[in-house]
Amino acid sequence: MAFILLCIAAPQASALIIGEFRVRGPSGANDEFIKLYNETAAPLTVVATGTGTGYGVAASDGVLRCSVPNGTVIPAHGHYLCTNSGAYSIGGYPAGNGTTATGDATYVTDIPDNAGIALFSSNTPAEFLLANRLDAVGSTSEANTLYKEGTGYSALTPFSINYSFTRDICGKQGAIASFTACATTGVAIDTNNNATDFYFVDTNGTSAGAGQRLGAPSPSNLSSPVIGSIVSPALLDPCVAAPAPPNSVRDLTSDPANNSTFGTLDVRRTFTNTSGGNLTRLRFKIIDLTTFPAPSGIADLRPRTSSSVVVTVDRAPCGSGTSNVTVEGTTLEQPPSQPNGGGFNSTMSVGAVSLGTPLAAGASIDVRFLLGIQQTGSYRLGIVIEGLPQGGGVFEVVGCTDGCPLVQSIVRADADPTVAASVNYTVTFTTPVTGVDASDFVLTSTGTIAGASVTGVSGAGAVYTVTVNTGTGSGTLRLDVNDDNTINAGGSLLGGPTVGDGNFTTGAFYTITRGVGPISNIPTLSEYAMMLLGLALMGSVWLQRKRGNLR
């Protein structure tokens, strides 16, 4: 009997992956680009396999679109850009110092809508094999599995709009209403599943079939800023809380023309260059944001260009370190034009850092991020820091555009101590709120109390009455607020956007004094009277017998 051993080669693990792409744009079907990304912290030198003279990028028709020549050095966390020379329309997007996002390589043959794209370790078409595949991305409608990973991204209805599919850097697939922290330190995620590794953005928040979120393409080439870990963020004024001025400033002035119908939120931070060398470029890519189309209660923020301002800060030693500092503005980088304001994948640059005015090693710079507000509520902003020759990590901010409501107090509304079967608490919030019900409260007890429960909630505005069945036994009984993000004030969630950040566990407690048994075992006044009468009769009989009157 003969045995045949079949060896199936697995695809290569690669430092170079597809970071962002589109196969159509406002200039039509040829308005395309493919951005490759070195996901490692070391430079990558291209060396092809087989007969190739470089790496190859091909579409699922098997036709080579562009090559990355042997010997090309792609910086750590850097990029290589392939563009369709027939109609690529955003070559003016800023890249390095004095350069723009023109293609490092070009091609002329259109990639069909929803077709798959693959990066191979050879640019020889005969070697476009799974064993040589470094990465791939394609839609659910792509039949050739060599040109996609997993089930693929959701296929698009073709619109000639300024869109792109960008690789997730936060770990939340571009979820607008999710308030969990980013799961990465700024490195693009590659789980070999296109459906979760990429998400769709465009400058109009279009519903094209692959998820709807406001954002912008950000093509990058060999000269573009990169991500690293050498810029450290800190509060502009460390002597006050993050939501307080001058760290965060809320302006209620309506400015609809600049996507700020409900005013602006101005977030300020200090960034320190810890790289050991000069930084000649500094910009910030938005990787997490509450924006259009935000549901009710979630803020709709629109990043916008800002100018430099002079503000007063208090720095160590607090109370005696007051000074005036210049907080540098940031520029929303265009093209593409972003008439609705910035969003996911948009970048904001600091013009004060350049070849002529570098940020020296160890030096700090104060920066502001101006956000237009189109809907108030709880917000989240996540940014990854890019720079030349290196960038930084992830910087995140959460809060409420108009202040988060809080529990001000929980006090007793009845006498204490008590043997009552039911008691009331008065719960007061810092501002009128809605969504308050029994599920928002829990009871904390000591002693032998058992079976206590919340039986009713009444009230409105900022003051509510909570009725509690005290159960059985004796001890203390305290009412707490368990924040599950259902209590809100005009969309701003209790305590902030995260479940549990509005918990309150320091309210007053009742002392329940029933003894060891339930209240029904305590004799009533009439029962005491009958007992006394019985004792009196027994005493009378005993006395009569002693005197001999009874036998």
C-alpha positions in Angstrom: 0.0 0.0 0.0 1.4 3.4 -1.0 0.9 6.6 1.0 1.0 10.1 -0.5 1.9 12.9 1.8 0.4 16.3 0.8 2.1 19.4 2.1 0.1 22.6 1.9 2.1 25.7 2.4 0.7 28.3 4.9 0.8 32.0 4.1 3.8 33.9 5.4 3.6 36.0 8.6 4.5 39.5 7.5 5.7 42.7 9.0 4.2 44.5 6.0 0.5 44.6 5.8 -2.3 46.5 4.0 -3.1 49.5 6.2 -5.8 51.4 4.2 -7.3 51.3 0.7 -10.1 52.4 -1.5 -11.1 51.3 -5.0 -13.2 54.3 -6.0 -13.3 58.0 -5.1 -14.9 61.3 -6.1 -13.0 61.2 -9.4 -14.5 57.9 -10.3 -13.5 54.2 -10.5 -9.8 54.9 -10.9 -9.6 57.2 -7.8 -7.8 54.5 -5.9 -4.9 54.0 -3.4 -3.5 51.1 -1.4 -1.4 52.0 1.7 1.0 49.4 3.0 2.1 49.5 6.7 5.1 48.2 8.5 3.6 47.1 11.8 6.9 46.5 13.5 9.1 48.8 15.5 12.1 48.1 13.2 12.8 49.2 9.6 11.9 46.7 6.9 14.1 46.1 3.9 12.2 44.5 1.0 13.7 41.2 -0.3 11.5 39.3 -2.7 11.1 35.5 -2.8 11.3 33.3 -5.9 12.0 35.2 -9.1 10.5 38.4 -7.9 12.3 41.8 -8.1 10.2 43.1 -5.2 6.9 42.6 -3.4 3.7 42.7 -5.5 0.3 44.1 -4.9 -2.4 42.4 -7.1 -6.2 42.4 -7.4 -8.2 39.2 -7.5 -8.0 39.2 -11.3 -4.4 38.1 -10.8 -3.0 41.3 -12.4 -0.1 43.0 -10.7 -1.0 46.6 -9.8 2.2 47.9 -8.2 5.6 46.7 -6.9 7.7 47.5 -3.9 11.2 47.1 -5.3 13.9 45.0 -3.6 16.1 47.2 -1.3 13.2 49.5 -0.4 13.5 50.4 3.3 10.2 51.1 4.9 10.6 52.9 8.3 9.4 51.4 11.6 5.7 51.9 11.6 6.1 53.6 8.3 4.2 53.3 5.0 4.4 52.7 1.3 1.8 54.1 -1.0 0.4 52.7 -4.3 -1.9 54.9 -6.3 -3.8 54.8 -9.6 -2.2 57.5 -11.7 -5.4 57.8 -13.8 -7.5 59.6 -11.2 -6.0 59.5 -7.7 -7.3 62.8 -6.3 -5.8 63.4 -2.9 -2.1 63.6 -3.7 -2.1 67.0 -2.0 -2.8 65.5 1.4 0.1 66.4 3.7 2.9 63.8 4.2 6.4 64.6 5.5 8.2 67.9 5.8 7.2 69.9 2.7 5.9 66.7 0.9 2.5 65.4 0.1 0.9 61.9 -0.2 1.9 61.2 -3.8 2.3 57.5 -4.7 5.6 55.7 -4.1 4.5 53.5 -6.9 1.6 53.9 -9.5 -0.6 51.7 -11.7 -3.2 52.3 -14.3 -5.6 49.3 -14.3 -8.8 49.8 -12.3 -9.5 47.6 -9.3 -13.2 46.6 -9.6 -15.5 47.6 -6.8 -15.5 45.1 -3.9 -12.7 43.1 -5.5 -10.0 41.5 -3.3 -6.5 42.9 -3.0 -3.4 40.9 -1.9 0.2 41.7 -1.0 2.7 39.0 -2.1 6.4 38.5 -1.4 7.0 38.3 -5.1 5.9 40.6 -8.0 5.9 37.7 -10.4 2.2 36.8 -11.2 3.0 33.0 -11.4 4.1 33.3 -7.8 0.9 34.8 -6.5 0.3 31.8 -4.2 -0.9 31.4 -0.7 2.6 30.4 0.4 3.8 33.9 -0.8 0.9 35.9 0.4 1.8 38.5 3.1 -1.7 40.0 3.5 -5.1 40.3 1.8 -8.3 42.2 2.1 -11.5 41.7 0.2 -15.3 42.0 0.5 -17.9 39.3 1.2 -18.7 39.2 -2.5 -15.1 38.2 -3.4 -15.1 34.5 -4.3 -11.3 34.0 -4.5 -10.2 33.4 -0.9 -6.6 34.1 -1.8 -7.6 37.7 -1.9 -9.3 38.1 1.4 -9.0 37.0 5.0 -12.0 35.6 6.9 -15.4 36.3 5.4 -14.3 39.7 4.2 -15.6 43.2 4.8 -19.2 44.1 4.0 -19.6 44.8 0.2 -20.2 48.4 -0.7 -22.8 50.0 -2.9 -20.5 51.9 -5.2 -20.5 55.6 -4.6 -17.9 58.0 -5.9 -17.2 59.6 -2.5 -14.2 60.4 -0.4 -14.0 57.1 1.5 -11.6 54.5 2.6 -11.3 51.3 4.5 -8.8 51.8 7.3 -7.2 49.2 9.5 -8.4 49.5 13.2 -5.8 51.0 15.5 -8.0 51.2 18.6 -9.5 47.7 18.7 -13.2 48.7 18.6 -14.0 48.5 14.9 -14.9 52.2 14.8 -17.8 51.8 17.2 -19.2 55.3 17.9 -21.2 54.5 21.0 -18.6 52.2 22.7 -16.9 53.8 25.8 -14.3 51.1 26.5 -10.7 52.1 26.3 -8.6 51.4 23.2 -7.1 48.0 23.4 -3.8 48.9 21.8 -0.9 51.3 22.2 -1.3 52.6 18.7 -0.2 49.6 16.5 -2.6 48.6 13.8 -4.5 45.4 14.5 -4.1 42.3 12.3 -6.2 39.3 13.3 -6.5 37.9 9.8 -10.2 38.8 9.7 -11.1 41.6 7.3 -14.5 42.0 8.8 -13.1 43.2 12.2 -9.6 44.5 11.2 -11.0 47.2 8.9 -13.8 49.8 9.1 -15.3 52.2 6.6 -15.1 56.0 6.8 -16.1 58.8 4.5 -16.4 62.6 4.7 -20.2 62.6 4.5 -21.0 59.8 6.9 -22.6 57.9 4.0 -24.5 54.7 4.5 -22.9 52.6 1.7 -23.3 49.1 3.2 -20.2 48.7 5.4 -21.1 50.8 8.5 -21.8 54.5 8.7 -19.3 56.9 10.4 -17.9 60.3 9.7 -14.2 60.2 8.8 -11.7 60.7 6.1 -9.0 58.8 4.1 -5.4 59.5 5.1 -3.0 58.1 2.5 0.6 57.9 3.7 3.9 57.2 1.9 7.5 56.7 2.7 7.9 60.3 3.8 4.9 60.5 6.1 4.9 60.7 9.9 4.9 57.4 11.8 3.7 56.0 15.1 6.2 55.3 17.9 6.3 55.6 21.6 8.3 58.7 22.3 5.9 61.6 23.0 4.3 61.6 26.5 1.0 63.5 27.0 0.1 65.3 30.3 -2.4 67.8 31.6 -1.8 71.4 30.5 -2.5 72.4 34.1 -1.7 69.5 36.5 -3.0 71.5 39.5 -6.7 71.1 38.4 -8.8 68.2 37.2 -8.8 67.1 33.5 -12.4 68.3 32.9 -11.7 71.8 34.4 -10.3 74.9 32.7 -7.7 75.4 31.3 -7.4 71.6 30.6 -10.8 71.5 29.0 -12.9 74.6 28.0 -16.5 74.6 27.0 -17.7 77.5 24.8 -21.5 77.6 24.4 -21.3 80.0 21.4 -23.3 78.5 18.5 -21.3 78.4 15.2 -23.3 76.2 12.7 -21.1 77.2 9.8 -18.2 75.4 11.5 -20.1 72.4 12.6 -20.5 73.8 16.1 -24.2 74.3 16.5 -23.9 73.7 20.3 -20.6 75.4 20.7 -17.2 73.8 21.1 -15.1 71.7 23.4 -11.5 72.7 23.6 -9.1 70.0 25.0 -5.6 71.1 25.9 -2.6 68.9 26.7 1.2 69.1 27.1 3.4 66.7 25.0 7.0 66.0 25.9 9.6 64.7 23.4 11.3 61.7 25.1 13.0 60.4 21.9 16.5 61.7 22.6 16.4 63.5 19.2 14.6 66.4 17.5 11.1 66.0 16.2 10.5 67.8 12.9 6.8 66.8 12.4 4.0 66.3 14.9 0.4 65.4 14.1 -2.4 63.4 15.6 -4.6 60.7 14.0 -8.1 60.3 15.4 -8.7 56.6 16.1 -11.8 56.8 18.4 -14.5 59.4 18.5 -18.2 60.0 19.3 -19.4 61.6 16.1 -22.0 61.3 13.3 -24.3 59.3 13.4 -24.2 59.4 17.2 -27.4 58.0 19.0 -29.3 60.1 21.5 -27.3 60.7 24.6 -23.9 60.4 22.8 -22.1 63.5 21.7 -21.5 64.3 18.0 -18.1 65.9 17.9 -16.4 67.4 14.8 -12.7 68.1 15.0 -11.8 71.4 13.5 -8.8 73.7 12.9 -7.8 76.0 15.7 -5.3 78.9 16.3 -2.8 79.4 19.1 -4.0 80.9 22.3 -2.3 82.3 25.5 -3.7 80.9 28.7 -2.9 81.0 32.4 -1.8 77.8 34.1 -0.8 76.7 37.6 2.1 74.3 37.7 4.2 72.8 40.5 4.4 73.9 43.1 0.6 74.4 42.9 -0.5 77.7 44.1 2.7 79.5 43.4 3.6 78.4 39.9 1.1 80.5 37.9 2.3 81.6 34.4 1.1 82.4 30.9 1.8 79.8 28.2 1.0 79.6 24.5 -1.1 76.6 23.5 -0.5 75.8 19.9 -3.4 75.3 17.5 -3.9 72.2 15.3 -4.8 72.1 11.6 -7.4 69.6 10.3 -5.4 68.2 7.3 -7.0 68.4 3.9 -7.5 67.3 1.1 -9.9 65.6 1.0 -12.2 68.5 1.9 -14.0 67.8 5.1 -17.0 70.2 5.1 -18.6 68.3 7.9 -15.6 68.5 10.2 -13.1 65.8 10.9 -13.9 62.3 12.1 -12.4 58.9 12.3 -9.0 58.6 10.6 -8.7 62.4 10.2 -5.3 63.9 11.1 -4.5 67.2 12.9 -1.1 68.7 12.6 0.9 71.1 14.8 2.4 73.8 12.5 4.7 75.0 15.2 6.8 71.8 14.8 8.8 71.8 11.6 12.3 71.3 10.1 13.0 75.0 10.9 11.4 74.8 14.4 11.9 71.3 15.7 10.8 70.0 19.1 14.1 69.4 20.8 14.8 66.3 22.9 13.3 66.7 26.3 11.3 69.8 25.3 7.5 70.1 25.7 4.8 71.7 23.6 1.3 72.7 24.7 -1.4 71.7 22.1 -5.1 72.2 21.8 -7.8 70.1 20.0 -10.9 72.1 19.1 -14.1 70.0 18.7 -17.3 71.4 17.3 -20.4 70.0 19.0 -23.4 69.0 16.8 -25.1 67.0 19.6 -24.4 67.2 23.3 -23.9 64.2 25.6 -21.3 61.8 26.7 -18.1 61.9 24.6 -14.9 60.0 23.9 -11.8 61.0 21.9 -9.0 58.7 21.1 -5.8 59.9 19.3 -2.6 58.2 18.2 0.4 60.5 18.0 2.4 60.5 14.7 5.7 62.3 14.1 9.1 62.4 12.3 11.4 60.6 12.8 9.1 58.9 15.4 5.7 59.4 17.0 4.0 58.5 20.2 1.3 56.4 21.8 -2.4 56.7 22.4 -4.1 59.6 24.1 -7.7 59.3 25.3 -10.3 61.6 26.8 -13.8 60.9 28.1 -16.5 63.1 29.7 -19.8 64.9 29.1 -20.0 68.0 27.0 -22.0 69.9 29.6 -20.9 68.3 32.8 -21.7 64.8 34.0 -24.6 64.5 36.5 -23.7 63.1 39.9 -25.4 61.8 43.0 -25.2 64.7 45.5 -26.6 62.8 48.5 -28.8 60.0 49.9 -30.4 60.8 53.2 -33.0 59.2 55.5 -36.6 60.5 55.1 -37.9 58.7 58.2 -37.1 58.3 61.9 -34.0 56.4 62.9 -33.5 53.9 64.6 -36.7 52.1 63.5 -38.6 48.9 63.7 -40.7 49.8 60.6 -41.3 47.3 57.9 -40.7 50.0 55.3 -38.5 53.2 55.1 -37.9 55.9 52.6 -34.6 57.5 51.4 -34.3 60.9 49.6 -31.9 60.8 46.7 -30.7 64.1 45.3 -28.7 64.6 42.1 -26.6 67.6 41.1 -28.9 68.4 38.2 -32.3 67.2 37.0 -32.1 63.7 35.6 -34.3 61.1 33.9 -34.2 57.3 33.7 -34.3 56.7 37.5 -36.0 53.4 38.5 -35.6 50.6 41.0 -32.9 48.8 39.0 -30.5 51.7 39.6 -30.3 51.0 43.4 -28.8 48.3 45.5 -29.0 47.7 49.3 -26.0 47.2 51.6 -26.8 45.6 55.0 -25.1 44.5 58.2 -26.3 42.2 61.1 -29.1 39.7 60.6 -31.1 41.7 58.0 -32.5 39.5 55.3 -35.0 39.9 52.4 -34.7 43.7 52.2 -35.6 45.1 48.7 -36.4 48.3 46.8 -40.1 48.5 46.3 -40.7 51.9 44.7 -39.2 55.0 43.2 -41.0 58.3 42.9 -40.1 61.9 42.1 -38.7 63.9 39.2 -36.0 66.4 38.4 -33.1 66.3 40.8 -34.9 64.7 43.8 -36.3 61.2 44.1 -37.8 59.2 46.9 -36.9 55.5 47.1 -39.0 53.2 49.3 -37.4 50.1 50.8 -38.9 47.0 52.4 -36.6 46.4 55.4 -37.1 42.6 55.5 -36.4 40.7 58.7 -33.8 40.8 61.4 -31.7 43.7 62.9 -28.7 45.7 61.7 -28.0 48.6 59.4 -29.4 49.2 55.9 -27.9 51.6 53.3 -29.2 52.5 49.9 -26.5 52.8 47.1 -26.7 53.9 43.5 -25.5 51.3 40.9 -24.7 53.2 37.7 -25.7 51.2 34.7 -25.8 54.1 32.3 -29.6 54.5 32.3 -29.7 57.8 34.4 -28.9 60.8 32.3 -29.3 64.6 32.1 -30.1 65.7 28.6 -28.0 62.9 27.2 -25.1 63.2 29.6 -24.8 60.0 31.5 -24.5 59.7 35.3 -20.9 60.1 36.3 -19.7 59.9 32.7 -19.8 57.6 29.8 -18.6 54.4 31.5 -20.8 52.0 33.5 -20.0 52.4 37.2 -18.4 55.8 37.1 -21.6 57.3 38.7 -21.8 54.8 41.6 -22.6 56.2 45.0 -21.9 54.2 48.2 -21.6 56.8 51.0 -25.2 57.6 51.8 -26.9 57.5 55.2 -28.1 54.2 56.7 -31.0 53.2 58.9 -30.5 51.2 62.1 -33.1 48.5 62.2 -33.9 47.4 65.9 -36.2 44.5 65.8 -34.2 42.0 68.0 -33.8 38.5 66.8 -37.3 37.8 65.6 -39.7 39.4 63.1 -41.9 42.3 64.2 -45.0 40.0 64.4 -43.5 38.2 67.5 -43.5 41.4 69.6 -46.6 41.5 72.0 -49.1 44.2 71.3 -50.4 46.6 74.1 -53.7 44.6 74.4 -51.7 41.4 74.8 -49.6 43.0 77.6 -52.8 44.1 79.3 -54.3 40.6 79.2 -51.0 39.2 80.7 -51.1 41.8 83.5 -54.8 41.0 84.2 -54.0 37.3 84.4 -51.1 37.9 86.8 -53.4 40.0 89.0 -56.0 37.2 89.2 -53.4 34.6 90.0 -52.1 36.8 92.8 -55.6 37.3 94.2 -56.3 33.5 94.3 -53.0 32.9 96.0 -53.8 35.5 98.7 -57.3 34.1 99.4 -55.9 30.6 99.8 -53.3 31.8 102.3 -56.0 33.4 104.4 -57.9 30.2 104.4 -60.9 31.6 102.5 -60.4 29.1 99.7 -59.9 25.4 99.9 
